[in-house]
């Protein structure tokens, strides 16, 4: 095989590849043109349902945000209670000492 033969075979292969690509592009455009009315009809029918889906998802997102905010506040209150409950015995001892000191420092009643 000479170089000229290889070049000729390469040129023929390139020509066949270009012709095949052009044919595939033509078929694709033809299918797109044939299916275009069905696509437009689908979008015309589906648009109200897509808008309804968007509306429902928006309301759901707002409701979820509200639930998360309320849940976060309840969680913070629960955390505060969980951290403060173990300190109640110390508070009781401090109040008892304060009450005893208050009673002991009371001035004597004179008559």
DRENSEZA-99089 format. One record per residue (C-alpha): y, z, x; residue number from 1. Coordinates in nm, 3 decimals, decimal comma. Layout:
REM residues N
((Y; Z; X); NUM),
...
END
This chain:
REM residues 111
((0,000; 0,000; 0,000); 1),
((0,331; -0,098; 0,135); 2),
((0,657; 0,079; 0,083); 3),
((0,771; -0,197; -0,147); 4),
((0,469; -0,139; -0,373); 5),
((0,531; 0,234; -0,381); 6),
((0,895; 0,177; -0,469); 7),
((0,799; -0,070; -0,743); 8),
((0,547; 0,177; -0,890); 9),
((0,807; 0,454; -0,875); 10),
((1,063; 0,234; -1,051); 11),
((0,811; 0,147; -1,323); 12),
((0,723; 0,514; -1,366); 13),
((1,091; 0,602; -1,391); 14),
((1,144; 0,325; -1,647); 15),
((0,851; 0,450; -1,856); 16),
((0,980; 0,808; -1,831); 17),
((1,329; 0,703; -1,946); 18),
((1,183; 0,495; -2,230); 19),
((0,963; 0,786; -2,340); 20),
((1,257; 1,028; -2,324); 21),
((1,470; 0,788; -2,529); 22),
((1,191; 0,757; -2,785); 23),
((1,158; 1,136; -2,808); 24),
((1,534; 1,175; -2,852); 25),
((1,529; 0,908; -3,123); 26),
((1,243; 1,083; -3,307); 27),
((1,419; 1,417; -3,278); 28),
((1,746; 1,276; -3,418); 29),
((1,556; 1,103; -3,696); 30),
((1,375; 1,423; -3,796); 31),
((1,703; 1,615; -3,781); 32),
((1,874; 1,361; -4,010); 33),
((1,584; 1,366; -4,257); 34),
((1,573; 1,746; -4,270); 35),
((1,950; 1,800; -4,282); 36),
((1,978; 1,802; -4,665); 37),
((1,702; 2,061; -4,686); 38),
((1,874; 2,276; -4,426); 39),
((2,204; 2,255; -4,616); 40),
((2,030; 2,338; -4,944); 41),
((1,857; 2,635; -4,782); 42),
((2,186; 2,771; -4,650); 43),
((2,355; 2,718; -4,987); 44),
((2,077; 2,915; -5,159); 45),
((2,038; 3,178; -4,887); 46),
((2,406; 3,257; -4,831); 47),
((2,445; 3,503; -5,122); 48),
((2,132; 3,684; -5,012); 49),
((2,257; 3,702; -4,655); 50),
((2,587; 3,845; -4,776); 51),
((2,398; 4,100; -4,987); 52),
((2,188; 4,193; -4,682); 53),
((2,505; 4,239; -4,476); 54),
((2,657; 4,457; -4,748); 55),
((2,346; 4,674; -4,778); 56),
((2,319; 4,714; -4,401); 57),
((2,687; 4,809; -4,379); 58),
((2,653; 5,075; -4,648); 59),
((2,335; 5,200; -4,479); 60),
((2,512; 5,223; -4,144); 61),
((2,797; 5,425; -4,295); 62),
((2,548; 5,655; -4,471); 63),
((2,347; 5,697; -4,152); 64),
((2,664; 5,784; -3,961); 65),
((2,754; 6,048; -4,221); 66),
((2,403; 6,193; -4,209); 67),
((2,414; 6,207; -3,829); 68),
((2,753; 6,381; -3,831); 69),
((2,636; 6,642; -4,083); 70),
((2,309; 6,684; -3,892); 71),
((2,500; 6,732; -3,567); 72),
((2,721; 6,999; -3,721); 73),
((2,416; 7,179; -3,863); 74),
((2,245; 7,155; -3,524); 75),
((2,549; 7,305; -3,349); 76),
((2,562; 7,591; -3,599); 77),
((2,189; 7,648; -3,550); 78),
((2,235; 7,647; -3,173); 79),
((2,516; 7,900; -3,195); 80),
((2,306; 8,127; -3,417); 81),
((2,004; 8,091; -3,188); 82),
((2,214; 8,191; -2,887); 83),
((2,392; 8,482; -3,058); 84),
((2,098; 8,648; -3,241); 85),
((1,944; 8,792; -2,921); 86),
((2,279; 8,963; -2,850); 87),
((2,274; 9,159; -3,179); 88),
((2,108; 9,472; -3,027); 89),
((2,379; 9,484; -2,760); 90),
((2,646; 9,449; -3,028); 91),
((2,484; 9,732; -3,224); 92),
((2,484; 9,959; -2,915); 93),
((2,847; 9,871; -2,839); 94),
((2,956; 9,948; -3,198); 95),
((2,762; 10,276; -3,195); 96),
((2,929; 10,383; -2,869); 97),
((3,269; 10,281; -3,004); 98),
((3,209; 10,481; -3,323); 99),
((3,098; 10,790; -3,128); 100),
((3,403; 10,771; -2,899); 101),
((3,631; 10,730; -3,197); 102),
((3,485; 11,037; -3,367); 103),
((3,507; 11,242; -3,047); 104),
((3,872; 11,152; -2,980); 105),
((3,988; 11,248; -3,327); 106),
((4,251; 11,520; -3,314); 107),
((4,146; 11,858; -3,442); 108),
((4,254; 11,941; -3,791); 109),
((4,489; 12,245; -3,786); 110),
((4,568; 12,461; -4,082); 111),
END
